[in-house]
Amino acid sequence: MKLRHCIIALGLAITLGGCATASKERMREVREFAAESAKLDAFAELSERYRDTYQREQPYLSRQADARERELDVRRRAAYDDIVRIQQAVVRYLHTLGTLAGAEQKRHPAPAAQAGAAIQSWPDSGIDERHVAAYTSLTTLVANTLSAPYQDRAVRAMVNDGDAPLRSLLDAMAALLRYYDKTGANEKRIVLGLFDIEIAFADAPRDRLLATLARAHQQNKAAEYSLVERRHRVAEHNLAALIQGQRALAAQLGQPPEPTPAAPGADVRASRAAPDASQH
């Protein structure tokens, strides 16, 4: 009897030890994924650049083009606040997930919550009603998560519940990056195109200094656009890595939640109530 109970106890200890080790490994992987939120800084920088497009273009615009770009500027600035909210919702989700998994978030604190803030669709930029609904779902999930008991279960539930809205918002951010790229290409065409035309006509001797200065400025602007294009590629790569990481995490943790642990002593009471098979 005593030997049998010792063997059972030893087996239970090994099982629980294995479960604890697996849980720690899961939490480590979750923390590593959550730390990827820092990679969204490039998206934030490109969003600001997109917002300020008209300020850079304005000196190079014709009167007709200026009127058109002024209208676009109003829409860009109106959409920018919602773009920021989308990014902050994703960052807050990742920080909350990391905190839930035991990560320290002191170095890169999550953005302050914007209670009651909502976003609207901006179809031209790629933000549609699906993304509006996903934003609401994700922010609600984040607000309700940190008070959840049982770390492993809470992390698993957050990954499962947040999978669809998070992927949707990451999809919105990918669409926005493509739109930023398109907007940037149009700005580059306007600015460098003006230099190409004007320098070609500045061939008189009296215009030599002006043409030289224009060529130097053209080279500086071309270098600026080349750098921005590289930042776009980095931002796209980082976003793709986040999408892939979320997909992998959801696949790993996308299982039915583990049963809620029984109250202390419940297993002992149950064993006392059940008849011992060795007595028959």
Buried (B, 14 or more C-beta within 10 A) or exposed (E): EEEEEEEEEEEEEEEEEEEEEEBEEBBEBBBBBBBBBEBBBBBBEBBEBBBBBBEBBEEBBEEEEBEEBEEBBEEBEEBBEBBBBBBBBBBBBBBBBBBBBEBEBEEEEBEEEBEEBEBEBBEEBBBBEBBBBBBBBBBEBBEEBEEEEEBBBBBBBBBBBBBBBBBBBBBBBBBBBBBBBEBBEBBBEBBBEBBEEBBEEBEEEEBEEEBEEBEEEBEEBBEEBEEBEEBBEEBBEBBEEBBEBBEEBBEEBEEEEEEEEEEEEEEEEEEEEEEEEEEE
